[in-house]
Amino acid sequence: MALKSTLTFRKIEMVEAVAKTGSVSAAAERLGLSQPALTLGLQSIEKQLSVTLFTRTPRGLEPTPFAEPFLAHIETIRAAMQATKQELRAGKTVPPRRLVVQTGPRSAELWVKPAIEALSDEGHNIVIEIISMFDSVYENLINGGVDLVIAPAGAIPRHDALVFKPFAAVRNRIVCRAGHPLTLINRPSFADLRAYPLCGDVVPPRYLNGFDGKLGQFATLDPESGQFFAALRESDLEKVYAKLKASHAVGLLPKELFKDLPAEYGLVLLNDSECRLPDLPVAIGYHKSRADDPDIARFVEHLRSAELNHAYFFVDYET
């Protein structure tokens, strides 16, 4: 069975940590990960290889024979990576290549950062620069200011020089602070929602159908670009969380990112059964002149691996 590049060194470390501690929670703490992230990593290996890595016993989780190759070879891999780092410090390698990726802050957390980590684990000499906002994205693609874009499908005008490929589907949930007036309504509607400003960035047009053209305080239309923007424009997620905590504003967040929010933010998922947002298709875009660029192809491969690791968050929708 051939291993794909989704089997990163970080995931092998996850297998090792669980084998040594006998516990997902202890392994996650040891690696500085959340328990859901570590569980996802193990599940992705098992799904890819069609194996079971651990069995649960009274003493905790014990490795199956399928986990043994990971444990047998990790020290060899670790030594090779250390030797690579020493060569880098000695200046024996060529300068790193650079890719500029423009995307929204949620996509950066969901896919771009895990893809960067996977590239780093494999020792690729590529530096990824993230532009976490949607301003001037079309012009940047046309003019070569960015190498790759991850954006809502249809949000960027089509052009003969650009390539767009389907990537993922995200189901954003409505987030607000605990004690927000909307939490006092059992099943708030779009009419209730438009009384409060959205804190975020670009609002895809497909999200606005439920408002019947009456956006109220929720979002605004930019007459120059024709795009809809959140009433409180903010592209930094940490600042979004802070504004949600301190005001009546609402935000949009995939359930996965919400689960990883520290309790100190005091944010909750709204019961959005009556104002449920549709799935948001997301596309990857780049200039046709870069269609055969191996660095772009390699990075897109890792993006798709990250999306597969998180896919169940987009189909398991709870009200």
N, C-alpha and C positions, 0 to 999 in steps of 0.2 A: 504493500500500500504506500503510495507516494505521499510525502508530507508537503503541504502547501506552506506558503510564507506566513499563514495565520498562526503557525506554531512558533511563537516568539520565545525568546529567552525568559521574558517576564512570566509567561505562562508556565514554563518549566519550573521557574522558581516557586510558582503557586503550588505545583504538585509536590515539590520538595518540602515546602513549609507545612502543608497539611500532613504529609507523611511523618514529619518530625514532631509536630505538635498534637496530631490526632484530632484536631478541631478546626473548623472553618473560622470561627471567631478569633481563636488564638493566632492562626496563620495570617488572617487579615491584619491583626494588630502588629504582628511581626514585620509584615511587608509595608505597613503604612497605607493599607487599602481599606475601603469599606467592604463589609461582608457581601453585599450584592455584587460588587465589582469582582471579587474573588470567585464567587459562585458562578458568575457569568463566564469567567475565564475557564474554569474547569468544565462547565457545560459545553462550551464551544469546542474544546479538545475532544470530549467524549462524542459529541455530535459529528465532528469532522472524521474521527477515526472509527466510529461505531463501536466503542469500547466502554467499559465501566472502570474507572480509576480507583474507587474506594468503596469499601463496604462498611456499614455501620455495625459496631459490636458494643458490648457493655463497656469496653475500655476506650471507646471512641472510634474514629474513622481509621481503618487499616487499609493499606495499599493492596490492590489486586496485582496479579502478575503483569497486567498491562501497564502498571505504573513503574515497574522495575526498570525498563530502559531509560526512563526519564531520570531516575535516581542514580543509575549506573554511569550516565554520561555527563551529568550536569557539571561536575568538577572539571572535566576536560574542556567543556564549553567555557566555563568561567575562566579557566587559565588562558584559553585562547583570546578571550575578550580582554583580559588584563594585558596580555602581550601586545594586542592591537593598540590599547591605550598608551602603552609605553612607547610604541613606535610613533604614535601621534605626537606625544610630548617631545620626542626627539626630532620632530620635523622631517620624518622620512616619507611622508605621504604628500600627495598633491593637495592644493587648496580645496576647501569644500565648495561644492556647487550650491546654487541658491535657487529656491522656488518661492514665489510670492503667492499666497493663497488669500483670496478675499471672500469673506463669508460673514454670516450673522453670528452673534455670540453663542447662541444655542448650538449651532452646527459646529462651532469651534470646540465646544466642550464634548459634544456627543461623538464626533468623528475625527476632527483634525488633530486634536491633541493625542488621542490614542494611536492614530496613524503615525504621528511624529515619534512617539515612544517606540512603536514597532520598528520603524526605520533605524532608530538609535540602537535598539537591541541587536539588530542584524549587522550593525557596523557600517551602514551606508554613509557615504561622505556627502550628504545632502543637508543643507541648512534650510529650514522652512520658516518663512516670515509670515505671520498672520496679520491681515488687516480685518479687524472685527467690526465692520460696518458696511452698509450698502451704498454709501454715497459714491456717485460717479463710477459705478461698477461697469456699466456698458462702455463708457469711454476708456476705462482702464483696460478692458479686454481688447478693444479695437486697437488701441495705441500701444499695447504691449506693456502697460504699467503693472499688470498682474499676469501670472502664468495660469492660474486656475481659479474658478469661481464655483462656490456652492450656494445655490439660491433657490427660492421657490420657483417651481416650473412655471414658465410664462411671465415671470416678473421682469425679465430682461428682453428687450426687443430683439427679434431675429435678424440675422445678417448673414450674407453668403460667406463671410470670412470666419464665422464662428460655428463651433460644434457644441451641441447640447445633448447630453445623454441622461436618461432617467436614472435616478439613484436610490431614493428612499421615499417613504411616506411617514410623516410625523403627525401625531395627534396631540396637539397642545391642549392643556387644561387651563382653566381660569384660576389664578392664584390671588389671594388677598390676605391681609393680616387677620389674625384672630380677633374677633369682636367687631369686624367690619359690618356695616349695616346689611350687606347682602347675605351674610351668614345667618341673619335673623329671619330670612325668607326661606321657607322650606324648599321651594322650587323656583328660583328667580328666572325671569324671562329675559329676552333681549331688550325689551322695553325697560326692565329694571337695570340691566347692565349698562345701557347707554347714559345713565345718570352719573357715571363715574369715569374719570380719565384712565385711559390705558397708558401704562408706563412701559416703553419698549422702543421698537424701531419701525421698520416697514410693516404695514398691515396688508396682507394679500387680499386682492379684491374678492376672492371666493369666501373670505371670512365675513364679508359685509352683507351677504344676502339675507341673513336673519334679521337685520336691522330695518329692512324695508326702506332703505334710503335715508333713514333718520338716525344719524350717528350720534347726535347729542354731544355729550362731553367725551365720548369714547375715543374718537380719532378725528383727524382733519385731512382735507384734501389739499395737496400742493398744486396750485394752478399751473405752475411752470412745468413740472415734470408729469403731472397727471397721476402721481402716486398718492396713496393714502399712508399717513404716518400716525403713530401713536400720539395722543394729545400731549404726553410728556415724553419727549424724545430722549432716549438714553440707550447707548450701545454696550455699556459695561454692565455685566450681570450683577456684580457686587453693588453697584450704585442703584440698579433697579430694585434689588432686594431691600436696600436701605430705605428707598423712597416708599416702597410698599409698606414697610413696617411703620413708617412715620406718617402715613396719610390714608385717605380713602381711595387711592389709586388701585387698579387691578393690573395683573400681569398675565402673560401667557408662558407656559412652561411645560415641556414634556414631562410625563410622570416620572421618568427615570431621574432627571435632574432634580425634580422636587424631592425625591426620596433621599437624595444625598445632601439636602440643605441642612446646615446646623440648626439645632433647636432654638438657638439664640435669636434667629430671625423672626420666630413666632408667626410663620406663614402657614396657611391652610389651603387645601383644594376646595373650591366652591362646588356645591351640588349643582352641576351644570346640565342636568338631564333635560331641562327646557331651553337651554341656550347653548347646546352642544356645538362645538366648532367642527367643521368637516376635516377629514384627513387632508394634510397639506403635502402634495407631491413636491419633491425636491430634485433638482437636476444639477449635474456637473457640467461646467462650460469651460471651453478653452479655445484659443485661436487655431484655425486649421493648419497654420504653419508649424504648430507644435504637435500635430497629430502623431508623429512618429518619435517624439521625444521620449527616450527610455526613462528619464527621471519622472516625468509626468505619469507615464504608464505604471511605474513602480508605486508611486504615491497613491494613484487611484486604486490600485490593487489593495493597498493597506486601508484606504478609506472604505472600500467595500467589505473588507474583513471586519472592520469596526462596526459597520452597519449591521452585519449579520449577527455579531455578538449582542447587539442591543435590540434586535428585531422584535422580540416578544413584547417589548414595551409598547409597540405600535399596534399590536393586535389584541392584547389583553386590556380591554377598556372597562374600568369599573365605574359605576355611578355612585 
